[in-house]
Amino acid sequence: MARAQKDTRPIADQNTSEAACTYAALILYEDNQEINAAKLAQIIKAANLRVEPIWTKVFEKALKGKKVGDLLHGNSGSAPASQVATTTTAPVAQQTKAPEAAKEVKKAEEPEEDVDMGGLFD
């Protein structure tokens, strides 16, 4: 019987492993295939890389039930970003102007105090 050859390639570091899993997931998404640990590992092996098996499992769990297209395009299922930006910028701008005016008035009314600097400028 023939023995299976042991994989002697070095295991990739964390950044390379994450990148490999990300690219493998994108390939599966573009191919309209289910993203699972076995398919991720197969693509990574075809790329002549070796990653810890935990990485493919982490990516499988992270992407399970998610719409990868929505993640790529920034859609989180809520209102479009342009609507959120217009509704939040106007009130914030009004809130920041009012406290600044109040601070300026306070500064004009309060006299300066002499602060003891411990003889630093004597």
C-alpha positions in Angstrom: 0.0 0.0 0.0 1.2 3.5 -0.8 1.5 5.9 2.1 0.1 9.3 1.9 2.8 11.9 1.7 3.0 14.3 4.6 2.5 17.9 3.8 5.9 19.6 4.5 5.0 23.1 3.5 5.3 25.6 6.3 2.1 26.8 7.9 1.3 30.4 6.9 1.3 33.2 9.4 -1.9 34.8 10.7 -2.1 37.6 8.1 -1.4 35.2 5.2 -4.0 32.7 6.6 -6.7 35.3 6.9 -5.9 36.7 3.4 -6.0 33.2 1.9 -9.3 32.4 3.5 -10.7 35.7 2.4 -9.7 35.2 -1.2 -10.9 31.6 -1.2 -14.3 32.8 0.2 -14.5 35.4 -2.6 -13.8 32.8 -5.2 -16.6 30.6 -3.9 -18.9 33.6 -3.8 -18.1 34.5 -7.4 -18.8 30.9 -8.4 -22.1 30.9 -6.5 -21.0 28.0 -4.3 -21.6 27.4 -0.6 -18.8 28.7 1.5 -17.7 25.9 3.9 -14.4 24.9 5.5 -13.8 21.9 3.2 -14.1 24.1 0.0 -12.0 26.9 1.5 -9.3 24.4 2.4 -9.4 22.9 -1.1 -8.9 26.3 -2.8 -6.1 27.2 -0.3 -4.4 23.9 -1.0 -4.7 24.5 -4.8 -2.9 27.9 -4.2 0.0 26.0 -2.7 -0.6 27.4 0.8 -1.0 25.7 4.1 -3.1 27.3 6.9 -4.2 26.0 10.3 -7.6 24.3 9.9 -9.1 26.6 12.5 -9.0 29.5 10.0 -11.3 27.7 7.5 -13.7 26.8 10.2 -13.7 30.4 11.6 -14.5 31.8 8.1 -17.2 29.2 7.6 -18.9 30.2 10.8 -18.5 33.9 10.2 -20.0 33.7 6.7 -22.7 31.1 7.4 -26.2 32.6 6.7 -24.7 35.9 5.5 -25.1 37.4 2.1 -21.5 38.0 1.0 -22.7 40.4 -1.7 -24.2 42.6 1.0 -21.1 42.5 3.0 -19.0 43.5 0.0 -21.2 46.4 -0.9 -21.7 47.7 2.6 -25.4 46.9 2.9 -26.3 46.0 6.4 -30.0 45.6 5.8 -30.9 49.0 7.1 -31.5 52.3 5.3 -29.0 53.2 2.5 -25.9 55.1 3.7 -26.9 58.3 1.9 -30.2 58.5 3.8 -28.5 57.9 7.1 -25.9 60.6 6.4 -28.5 63.2 5.5 -30.6 62.6 8.6 -27.8 62.6 11.0 -25.6 65.4 9.8 -28.1 68.3 10.1 -29.0 67.8 13.8 -25.4 67.2 14.8 -24.4 70.5 13.1 -27.1 72.4 15.0 -26.1 70.8 18.3 -22.4 71.7 17.9 -23.1 75.4 17.2 -25.3 76.1 20.2 -22.8 75.0 22.9 -19.9 76.9 21.3 -21.9 80.2 21.6 -22.6 79.5 25.2 -19.0 78.9 26.0 -17.9 82.2 24.4 -20.4 84.1 26.6 -19.1 82.4 29.7 -15.5 83.2 28.9 -16.3 86.9 28.5 -18.1 87.1 31.8 -15.6 85.3 34.0 -12.6 87.3 35.2 -9.1 85.8 34.9 -7.8 84.1 38.0 -4.2 84.2 39.2 -2.9 80.7 39.4 0.1 79.9 41.6 2.7 78.2 39.4 4.9 77.3 42.4 7.4 80.1 41.6 8.1 78.9 38.1 8.0 82.4 36.6 9.2 84.5 39.5 
